[in-house]
Structure formats: C-alpha cells, structure tokens
Amino acid sequence: MSFIDIRNLKKSFGPTTVVHDFSMAIEKGEFISFLGPSGCGKTTILRMIAGFETASGGEIRLAGADVTHLPPARRNVGMVFQAYALFPNMTVAENIAFGLKVAQKPQAEIKARVEEMLALIKLPQLADRYPYQMSGGQQQRVALARALAVRPQVLLLDEPLSALDAKIRVSLREDIRNLQRELGITTVFVTHDQEEALSISDRIVVMNEGRADQMGRPFEIYNYPQTRFVASFVGTLNLLKATVVDPSAGRLEIEGQGVIAEHGAEAHARGATCTVALRPEAVTIGEPGPGRNALSGLIEEVAFLGAIVRVRVRVGTAAISLDLFNDPTSPPPERGTAVTIAFDRDDLLVLKD
C-alpha cells in the first residue's frame, strides 16, 4: 500500500470546481512536486492533504489511515509556507520549539530537539535572534526546522522559495533536497518554477485547471510531454502543426516537407492535423545522418546567450529554434543563410490535443 493514497479528490468553492477527481499514490520517502501556473489547483491539493481545506469529495489516506476529515493537528504533517509564518515575538529557538511545547514534550527533550534542528539547518549561532534580524533565506530555514521538529510523517512545502532571490533559491532548494534525503521523509512540494521541480523531484505532477495533465519522473516530463500544455509549460519548445500522411508508418508533413515520428502518429487519422513538439537542443544544422529527419529553411535570427547560441530558422510559415554550443573557433551562422536542420525521429513528439 502507498504511504499517501489520494483517491478521486475534489474541491469546489460554491459553483466553481478547482480540483477534479484527482488521484495519486505516493510512496514512503518520495519527493513529489506539484508544478503548474497560478490557479491550477496545486496548492489546494496540498492544503487538503494538510487539513487546512476540506475535501468536497474523495479520500486521503496517510500510512493506511483515512485522514480525509481529520483536523490538521491529528494528521502528523509538517507545513512550510511561502511567507515563513514565523512568530515575530519569539527567538529562533522558541519558534522551533513551539510545536513541541504545544505537544507538551518534556523540557529536556525540547532543548535537545531544538539543538538538533539548529545543527541540521546549520544555524546554531542564531538561536537567540528574532526573525526580523535574519535574511529571508535564514527565516525559511527556521520555518523548515520548526516543521521538522515535531517529527512529522509528511513534509508539505507551499512555494517556500518564491520570495527569495535567484541565488538563495538555488542554494536553499539543494539544502531542502539534501535534508529530505538525509531524513527519508515523504515530501510534497508546490511550485510554479519548472527548474525547481525538475532539479529536486523524484516525480512531478503537472497541474492544469484542476487536473493532472501528466505525472512522471523529471526525465519523462521534460523529454516526453503527453499534452500540448505540458510541452509548452515545461522547458523551451518548438510547437509545430503537421499533417498526418501515413499514421501506421509515422509519416507526417511539416510545411510540405516529409518527416517521420517514431511514436504517436498512429493515434491520428490519415489527413488529420496534429501538433508536434521539438526541443531546441534536439535540432542540429547540417545534412542528416541515416534515419534522421531533415527540413530546409532560412536562418531568421541569431541570439548570442553566452555558452549557448540560439538560432531561429524559418521553415515556410513555421519558426524553429535550435541551440548551439558557443564555439570560439567557429562563428555562428549568418542571418539569411539557407540551411538544412536535422533531428532524430524519436525527438519529434506527436502530442495529444
């Protein structure tokens, strides 16, 4: 049995349904990220797991127990909020100890646990400081320690890094992942930042309008998006219209030029129009090798981005971007140059509309 089992979960606010029949099984020790734009339902699901929102339907089971209608205090979950939510009149040590005091733990146990948590977040020297005397990154570490101090079964993180600057975000997300691995705690993380989700998750749930468009490992979500929404939301992508010529053989036409897709064309009728996706890093300039697709076009734009040179090629009415590594010994191609671009059949993804 899964450690967290969510079955047909629903949430409505009046006549508006914000979560539609959501189901998922989460294993013990997994790091799961809910990824999606604002209003997609990801935070609502997190809050229903925590007990801060009441489910309109469905079931949530934690370690085999039905917690769907239990109050937050009886679920043994730890929650870290976007806005830290530290008590301003308490020191760092007092904030971390708060949940333990509420649980009426012995003073010696509280003291030992606070010291353990301060060491874990590498802030033992700040025990007597108040939140206003600390940086945002330090405050978020304290919020994390407070959530972990009570030894929760599950750690829930609601966009905990969104208020921080870019460098601190990268550092803190690595710390969170390392802590999670060290403790082996089952973790659910909500974010709208695709890089965060891709870099630290065991699995990602891409949410769209209250539904899970796709669940999978970061490798699968990025390389094999199943819907147009996932393809466009996760990473940079070329989305192109194609005509199905031979579904069984995967033969398509893009701007009148023939290509082959290894998978997905069989789901469409002959002559149908479908959407195909192509990652910029999958495309190269030059004649194709055996078994590769090729399209002819004109270089429309060249953008120097440091380590990467992004080139846009006009193929009929379509524009295809590709990424080249910066090579100081080989200048990038000139605008207006006629080129052939090539890519593997596996890299041409036929999407479900």
N, C-alpha and C positions, 0 to 999 in steps of 0.2 A: 504493500500500500504506500502511496506517495505521502510525503511529510505534510505538504499543503495540498489539499484537494478542493478545487473550486468547480462547482457544477451549476451550469445554467444560471449564472448570476445576473441579476437585473437591477437597474436603478432608474427610477423615474422621479422627476420633480414636477408635480402636477401632471399636465398632459404631455410633458416632454420627457422622452426616454433617453438617458445619456449613456447607459450601458445595456447592450442587447445580448442576452443569452451567452455570457462569457464563461468558458470552461477551460481549465488548465490544471495539470498535475505538476507539482514542484517537488523535486527530490531533496532529501536532507543534505545540507551543506552547499546547495546550489546558489549561484549568484545570478539572479534574474533581473533584467532591465525592461521596464515598460517605456517604450520610445514613441513619441508622436507629438503633433502640434498642440497648442493650447485648445482646450475644449474637446479633446478626443476621448476622454473618459479614463485616462491612465491614473490620475490622482484619485478619482472617485473610487476606483477598484482598490487602490492602496488603503484608502480611508475605511472602506468596508472590511478589509482584512484586519485593520487595527480596531474596528468597532466604533469609529467616530461617525460613520454613516450607517444607517440601517438599510439592509438589502430589501428591495421591493419583491424579490423572488430569488430562488436558487438556494444554494447551500455552500458553506465554507467549513471545511474540516481541517483541523490542525492536530497533527500527531494522532489521527484517528478519532478525535473528539469533535463533535459538532459544536462550533462556536458562533454560528450564524447570528444568534440573538443574545449572545453574552455581552456584558459591558466591557469596555477596554481593560479595566483593572483585573478582569478574570481571564484574560487571553494570554498573558505572559509574553507580550511582544514589546519590543523597544522601538520607539519612533524618533527620528531625527527630522526636524522641519527645515524648510528653506530659510526662515527668518531666525534660526538659532533657538529662540524662545527660552533663553536663559533668564534666571531671576536676577534683576539688576542690583538688588539689595543683598545678594549673597555672594560670597567669595567663590572662586573656582572649586575649592574643596567642598564647600557647602552645597553648591549646585550638583556636583557629582554624587554627594551623599543623600540628596533629597529623597529619591525613591526608596533607598534603603531605610531611611528614617520612617517614611510612611509605612513600610512593611514591618516596622518595629524590630529591626535586627539589633543585636547586642552592639554596644558602643565599640568594643574591641574589633568586632567583625567589620563594622562600618569603616573604622580607621584603616584597617588592613586593606580593605577593598578599594578605598579611595586612593591609597598609596599605589596599589597595583594598577589602577586605571590611569593615574597620572604618569606612571612609568610607561604604560602601554602607548599613550599618546605623546610621549616624550616632552611633557611639560611639568616635571616635578617641581621646578623652581618657581612656578606661577601659582601655587596652591592658595596663596593669600591675596591674590589680586581679584579685583572686581571686573565684570565684563567690559565696562567702559574703558578700562585700562589695557585692553587687548586688541589685537588686529582681528579682522573678520575670519581669517583662517584659523587663528588660535581659538576664537569663540566656537567655531564649528567643530574643532577637535574636542572641546569640552562638552558640547552637546552630544557628540558621539560617545564620549566616555560615560556621560550620565545615562544614556540609553543602554549601554552595555553593562553598567554596574550591577543591575538587578538580575543579571544572567538570563536574559530573555531567550525563548526558544527561536524567535524570529526577529530579525532586524529590518525595519522598514525605513527607507530614506526617500523623502519627498523633495526632489530637486535641491539637494543640500549644497550644491556648488554654484548655483546660478547667480548668487550675489557677489561672487568673488572675481578677482581679475584673472586673466588667462593663465599666467604662470602659476599662481597659487592653486587654481583649479586643477591643473595637470599634476602638481605635486600632491595635493590632497586626495585626488581620486586614486593615485597609486598607493597612498597610505591606507585608504579605506579598503582597497582590494587586498593588500598585504595583511591587514588586520583580520579581514574576513577569512582569509586562508589559514592564518595562524589559529584563529578561534574555531574554525569549522562551522560557523553559524550560518544558517539559511538566511539569505538576504534578498529583499525585493527593493529595487532602486528605480525611481521615476526620474526621467529626464527628457528634455526636448533636444538635447545635443547628441547628434549621431556619433561624433567622435568619442564622447564619453561612453556611450553604450557599446560601441564596437571594441573599445580598448579594454574594458574590465569585465565583460559579462561572460557567463557560461552559455546563457541563451538570451535572446532578445524577443520581446513581443512588440511588434509594430502595430500601434493602435490607430484606427481611422474611424471617426464618427461613431464611437461607442462599440466598435467591433475589432477583433484581432484580424488584421489583414494577413499577417504571417507570423509564425513562431519558428525559431531555429537558432542555430549557432551563428555567431557573427560572420563566419566564413560563408555560410549558406545565405544569410540575409543580404550580404553585400554582393556576392557573386551570382546568386540565383534568385533574384526577386521574382515573386509569383504574380504580382499585380502592378499595374501602372503606378499606383500610389506609392508602393514600397520602392519601386525602381527610382522614382523621382525624388522621394524623401531621403533616401539613404545614399549618400555619395553623389558625385557628379556623373551625369549620364546623358548619352545621346538617345532621344526618343524619336523614332522614325516610323513613317507609315509604309507598309509593304502590302503587296498583292499576292495572294496565295496562288501559285501556278500548279503545283502538284503536292497535295498535303502529305501523302504517304512517303514521298521522297524528300520532303522538307524544302522543296524548291519555291523560292519567293522572288519577287521583283521589287527593287527599291529604285525609284526614279527611272524605270525602264531597264535597269541593269540586273542581271540574274545573280542570285546568291543562294546559298543553302544553309538552313538552320538545322542543327543536329537534333533538336527536340522542340516540341510544342506546336509545330505547324499542323500536325495530324488532328488537332482539336478544332481546326477551322475548315470550312468548305472551300472547294476549288473556286477561285474568283473572288473570294471574300477579302475584305481589307482588314488588316490586323496591325497592332502596334508592336514594334521590335525595339529592343534596347541594346546599347553597345557602350561599354565603358571606354573612356578616353585612353586609358593605359593599355587596352587590348588592341589598339589600332597602330599600325606602323606605315611608314611611307616607303614605297618600293614595290617591285614586282612580287607577286605572291609565290610562295613555295607550293609544293604538291598538297592538294587537299585544302587550300586556304581560299577564302573569298577575296574578291578584288572589286573596287569601284573606282571609276575615273572622275576627276574633278579639278577644280582650280583652288589654289590657296587664296583665301579671302582675308585672313588676319593672322598675325604672329604676335604673341604676347610673351615677353621675357619675364619669368617669375622666379629667377634665381636658379635653383637646382633644376627646375622644370621649365621647358618652353612649350606653351600651349598654342597649338596651331588649329585654325578653323578652315576646313575645306568645304567648298560649295559643290554639292553634287545635285545638279538640277535645281529644284526648289528647296532642297534639304541642306542643312548645315551640319557637318560632323566635326566635333572637336577631338583632338588627339593630343597626347602628352609625350614629349621627347625629353630625354635627359640632356641637360646642358653639357655640351662637349666644347671646351675652349678651342680645340683644334679644328672644329667643323662648324662654321657659322650656320644659323638656322636658314631654312628656305625663304625665298623672297615672295612677297605678295604677287598674285597674278600668275604664278608658275603652274603649269599643268602637271598634275601628279597622279599616280596610282596609289591608293591606300589599300592595305590588306589586313585581314583579321581571320582568326580561326572560326570554323563552323560552330564550335562549342561556345564561342563568345557572343554569338548572335542570339539573344534571348527573345523568344516569342511570348508575349505577356498575355495573361488572362485579363480581359476587359472587365 
